[in-house]
Amino acid sequence: MQLQQLSYFVAVAETRHFTQAAERMRVAQPSLSKQVKALETELGARLFSRARGNVTLTPAGEALLPLARRMLADADTARQEVAELAGLRKGRVRLGATPSLCAGLLADALARFHRDYPGIELLVEEGGSRDLVRALARGQLDMSLIIMPLQSDDPSLVTEEILRENLVVVAPSHQRLRKPYLRIEDLRGRPMVMFRRGYDLREATLAACRQAGFEPTLAVQGGEMDAVLRFVEAGLGVAVVPSMVLDGRPGLTGTPLAPPGLSRTIALAHRKDVEPTRAAQAFRATLLAFTVEAGHEGTLPPGVELIAQ
């Protein structure tokens, strides 16, 4: 049973005339009659009675008519929804991002995307880069903002480097460290607040301290980004964090690490074997345009710079 056959059947049922139905459908009358006959053969029942030039519905035709109208209406609805999706009036973007990016740069980019595409649903998953990479590999995300280098040897991901961000030593504002720069060695013996195990910043900080020849003194450990910043505000210790997260936190002050210091690269990643949806592609374009404009206008957060694109 084909939609075209059903549309021809409905046209004949409504006009009660094969020639007029063919004119409405803009097809030759023999072609329309052939398709209606094929439909009758498939259903095993006559749909029309033709007597003395009059065309009337048989009981089988009467039963089929409301069903055919409903099926054609459903098909039109399906075409409309697909057309709306293709035109980015509907859809969904499943985006992953690290906590620091969710609290900083990402919010403004999402606001711009929502303004341009209000019908696209945005689903944001917050987590560490390792967790986000696993979610991408499992197909649970369309794309994700992650930290490079990848803590994975998975070759199925495509990454696009966007921003480079300095890491700073953060302390309560009333305990300003009064130095333009700090060396990693200056953290020796100083109480530190440390992220949970498996957190990228934890691993980077521990590796830098060990390379400098010491194990850091951990006052408290195990938190996510917001918890770590609150612990520092409470005076429990200092922490190494991305410079971006200090925006809007007057209770904290950040001191850069002496050149070359520590930095991290922010990249947009998606699976190589899955073509991003049109909605996801539109978000990528919005995000890149936003970061490029912010980089050229000097409105990126302090310590964040645009990677040439």
C-alpha positions as CSV (number, residue, x, y, z in Angstrom):
1,M,0.0,0.0,0.0
2,Q,1.5,3.3,-1.1
3,L,0.7,6.8,0.0
4,Q,0.3,7.8,-3.6
5,Q,-2.4,5.2,-4.1
6,L,-4.2,6.3,-0.9
7,S,-4.1,10.0,-2.1
8,Y,-5.6,8.9,-5.5
9,F,-8.3,6.9,-3.6
10,V,-9.2,9.9,-1.4
11,A,-9.4,12.2,-4.4
12,V,-11.8,9.9,-6.2
13,A,-13.9,9.4,-3.0
14,E,-14.2,13.1,-2.6
15,T,-14.9,14.0,-6.2
16,R,-16.9,10.9,-7.0
17,H,-15.3,11.1,-10.5
18,F,-12.2,9.6,-11.8
19,T,-11.5,12.3,-14.4
20,Q,-11.9,15.1,-11.9
21,A,-9.8,13.3,-9.4
22,A,-7.0,12.9,-12.0
23,E,-7.2,16.7,-12.7
24,R,-7.0,17.5,-9.0
25,M,-3.9,15.2,-8.6
26,R,-2.5,16.4,-11.9
27,V,-2.0,13.0,-13.4
28,A,-3.4,11.2,-16.4
29,Q,-6.7,9.5,-15.7
30,P,-5.6,6.1,-16.9
31,S,-2.6,6.3,-14.5
32,L,-4.9,7.2,-11.6
33,S,-7.3,4.4,-12.4
34,K,-4.4,1.9,-12.6
35,Q,-3.2,2.9,-9.2
36,V,-6.6,2.6,-7.6
37,K,-7.1,-0.8,-9.2
38,A,-3.7,-1.9,-7.8
39,L,-4.8,-0.8,-4.4
40,E,-8.1,-2.8,-4.7
41,T,-6.1,-5.8,-5.7
42,E,-3.7,-5.5,-2.8
43,L,-6.6,-5.1,-0.3
44,G,-8.6,-7.8,-1.9
45,A,-11.8,-5.8,-2.1
46,R,-13.5,-3.3,-4.5
47,L,-13.4,0.2,-3.2
48,F,-15.8,1.9,-5.7
49,S,-19.0,0.9,-7.5
50,R,-19.3,2.2,-11.0
51,A,-22.8,2.2,-12.3
52,R,-24.3,4.3,-15.1
53,G,-21.5,6.9,-14.8
54,N,-21.9,7.2,-11.1
55,V,-19.0,6.4,-8.7
56,T,-19.9,5.5,-5.2
57,L,-17.9,4.0,-2.3
58,T,-18.4,0.3,-1.5
59,P,-18.6,-0.7,2.2
60,A,-14.9,-1.5,2.0
61,G,-14.3,2.0,0.5
62,E,-16.3,3.6,3.3
63,A,-14.2,1.8,5.9
64,L,-11.0,2.7,4.3
65,L,-11.7,6.4,3.7
66,P,-11.2,7.8,7.3
67,L,-8.2,5.6,7.7
68,A,-6.6,6.8,4.5
69,R,-7.3,10.4,5.4
70,R,-5.6,9.8,8.8
71,M,-2.6,8.1,7.2
72,L,-2.1,10.9,4.7
73,A,-2.4,13.5,7.5
74,D,0.2,11.7,9.5
75,A,2.5,11.6,6.5
76,D,2.1,15.3,6.1
77,T,2.9,15.9,9.7
78,A,6.0,13.7,9.4
79,R,7.2,15.7,6.4
80,Q,6.6,18.9,8.2
81,E,8.5,17.9,11.3
82,V,11.4,16.7,9.2
83,A,11.3,19.9,7.2
84,E,11.4,21.9,10.5
85,L,14.3,19.9,11.7
86,A,16.1,20.5,8.4
87,G,15.4,24.2,8.8
88,L,16.7,24.1,12.4
89,R,13.3,25.0,13.9
90,K,13.3,21.8,15.9
91,G,16.0,19.4,17.1
92,R,18.4,18.6,20.0
93,V,22.0,19.1,20.9
94,R,23.6,16.9,23.6
95,L,26.6,18.8,24.7
96,G,29.3,17.9,27.3
97,A,31.5,20.4,29.0
98,T,33.8,20.6,32.0
99,P,32.5,22.4,35.2
100,S,34.8,25.4,34.7
101,L,33.5,25.9,31.1
102,C,29.9,25.5,32.2
103,A,30.5,28.2,34.8
104,G,32.3,30.5,32.5
105,L,32.5,30.8,28.7
106,L,29.8,28.3,27.7
107,A,26.8,30.1,29.3
108,D,27.2,33.1,26.9
109,A,27.7,30.9,23.9
110,L,24.6,28.9,24.8
111,A,22.6,32.1,25.2
112,R,23.5,33.2,21.7
113,F,22.6,29.8,20.2
114,H,19.2,29.8,22.0
115,R,18.5,33.2,20.7
116,D,19.2,32.2,17.1
117,Y,17.6,28.7,17.4
118,P,14.9,28.9,20.1
119,G,13.3,25.6,19.0
120,I,16.5,23.5,19.5
121,E,16.6,21.7,22.8
122,L,19.9,22.0,24.6
123,L,21.0,19.1,26.9
124,V,24.2,19.8,28.8
125,E,26.2,17.2,30.7
126,E,28.8,18.5,33.1
127,G,31.8,16.3,33.9
128,G,35.5,15.8,33.8
129,S,37.2,15.3,30.4
130,R,37.7,11.6,30.9
131,D,34.1,11.0,31.7
132,L,33.0,13.2,28.7
133,V,35.3,11.3,26.3
134,R,33.7,8.0,27.5
135,A,30.2,9.5,27.0
136,L,31.1,10.6,23.5
137,A,32.4,7.1,22.6
138,R,29.2,5.5,23.9
139,G,27.1,7.9,21.7
140,Q,25.5,9.7,24.7
141,L,26.7,13.1,23.5
142,D,26.7,14.8,20.1
143,M,29.9,16.8,20.9
144,S,31.8,17.9,23.9
145,L,34.2,20.6,25.1
146,I,37.2,18.7,26.5
147,I,40.7,19.4,27.8
148,M,43.7,18.4,25.7
149,P,45.7,16.3,25.5
150,L,43.1,13.5,25.5
151,Q,43.5,11.1,28.4
152,S,42.5,8.3,26.0
153,D,44.0,6.5,23.0
154,D,40.5,6.3,21.4
155,P,41.1,7.0,17.7
156,S,37.4,7.5,16.9
157,L,37.3,11.1,18.1
158,V,37.8,14.2,16.1
159,T,39.2,17.2,18.1
160,E,39.3,20.9,17.2
161,E,41.4,23.1,19.5
162,I,39.7,26.4,20.3
163,L,41.2,28.1,23.3
164,R,44.3,28.1,25.5
165,E,43.9,28.9,29.2
166,N,46.4,29.7,31.9
167,L,46.2,27.9,35.2
168,V,46.6,30.1,38.3
169,V,47.1,29.6,42.0
170,V,43.9,30.7,43.8
171,A,43.8,32.0,47.3
172,P,41.2,34.0,49.4
173,S,41.3,37.7,48.5
174,H,42.4,38.7,52.1
175,Q,45.4,36.4,51.8
176,R,46.7,37.9,48.6
177,L,50.1,36.2,47.8
178,R,51.6,39.6,46.9
179,K,53.7,38.2,44.1
180,P,53.3,38.8,40.4
181,Y,54.1,35.1,39.7
182,L,54.5,31.9,41.7
183,R,56.7,29.0,40.8
184,I,55.5,25.4,41.4
185,E,58.2,25.1,44.0
186,D,56.5,27.9,46.0
187,L,53.7,25.5,46.7
188,R,56.0,23.1,48.7
189,G,54.6,22.7,52.2
190,R,51.7,25.1,51.6
191,P,48.2,23.5,52.4
192,M,46.4,22.8,49.2
193,V,42.8,22.0,48.2
194,M,42.8,19.2,45.6
195,F,40.2,18.0,43.2
196,R,38.8,14.5,43.3
197,R,40.7,11.5,41.8
198,G,40.5,11.2,38.1
199,Y,39.9,15.0,37.7
200,D,42.2,16.4,34.9
201,L,43.4,19.3,37.0
202,R,44.3,17.1,39.9
203,E,46.5,15.0,37.7
204,A,48.1,18.0,36.1
205,T,48.9,19.6,39.5
206,L,50.3,16.5,41.0
207,A,52.5,15.9,37.9
208,A,53.8,19.4,38.1
209,C,54.6,19.2,41.8
210,R,56.3,15.8,41.4
211,Q,58.3,17.1,38.5
212,A,59.5,19.9,40.8
213,G,60.6,17.2,43.3
214,F,57.9,17.3,46.0
215,E,54.6,15.8,47.1
216,P,52.0,18.5,47.7
217,T,50.5,19.0,51.2
218,L,46.8,18.2,50.8
219,A,44.5,20.0,53.4
220,V,41.4,18.7,51.7
221,Q,40.7,16.8,48.6
222,G,37.8,15.2,46.6
223,G,35.7,18.1,45.4
224,E,34.4,19.3,42.1
225,M,35.2,22.8,40.8
226,D,32.6,24.8,42.9
227,A,33.5,22.9,46.0
228,V,37.2,23.5,45.6
229,L,36.7,27.2,45.1
230,R,34.4,27.4,48.2
231,F,37.0,25.5,50.3
232,V,39.7,28.0,49.2
233,E,37.4,30.9,50.1
234,A,37.0,29.3,53.5
235,G,40.8,29.5,54.0
236,L,41.5,25.7,53.9
237,G,44.3,26.1,51.4
238,V,45.3,27.2,47.9
239,A,44.4,25.4,44.6
240,V,45.6,25.4,41.0
241,V,42.6,26.2,38.9
242,P,41.7,27.7,35.4
243,S,41.8,31.5,35.3
244,M,38.4,31.5,33.8
245,V,36.6,30.4,37.0
246,L,37.6,33.5,38.9
247,D,35.3,35.8,37.0
248,G,32.6,37.0,39.3
249,R,34.3,35.7,42.5
250,P,35.5,38.7,44.4
251,G,36.4,36.5,47.4
252,L,39.2,34.9,45.5
253,T,42.4,36.1,43.9
254,G,44.5,34.3,41.3
255,T,48.3,34.5,40.9
256,P,49.8,33.2,37.6
257,L,52.5,30.6,37.6
258,A,55.9,31.8,36.5
259,P,56.5,31.4,32.7
260,P,56.1,29.0,31.1
261,G,53.7,28.2,33.9
262,L,50.8,25.7,33.4
263,S,48.1,26.0,30.8
264,R,45.5,23.8,29.2
265,T,44.0,23.6,25.7
266,I,40.2,23.5,25.3
267,A,38.9,21.6,22.3
268,L,35.6,20.6,20.7
269,A,35.3,16.9,20.1
270,H,32.9,14.6,18.3
271,R,32.9,11.0,17.1
272,K,34.7,10.4,13.8
273,D,32.3,7.7,12.7
274,V,29.1,9.7,13.3
275,E,28.2,12.8,11.3
276,P,27.0,15.6,13.6
277,T,23.4,16.5,13.3
278,R,22.5,19.8,11.6
279,A,21.6,21.2,15.0
280,A,25.0,20.1,16.4
281,Q,26.8,21.7,13.4
282,A,24.9,24.9,14.0
283,F,26.0,24.9,17.6
284,R,29.6,24.4,16.6
285,A,29.4,27.3,14.2
286,T,27.8,29.5,16.9
287,L,30.5,28.6,19.4
288,L,33.4,29.2,17.0
289,A,32.0,32.5,15.9
290,F,31.4,33.6,19.6
291,T,35.0,32.7,20.6
292,V,36.5,34.4,17.6
293,E,34.6,37.6,18.2
294,A,35.5,37.5,21.9
295,G,39.1,37.0,21.0
296,H,39.3,39.8,18.5
297,E,37.3,42.2,20.8
298,G,39.4,41.3,23.9
299,T,36.4,40.1,25.9
300,L,37.7,36.6,26.6
301,P,38.1,36.0,30.3
302,P,41.6,36.9,31.7
303,G,44.2,34.3,31.0
304,V,42.3,32.9,28.0
305,E,43.5,33.3,24.5
306,L,42.2,32.2,21.1
307,I,44.0,29.5,19.2
308,A,44.3,30.6,15.5
309,Q,41.4,29.3,13.5
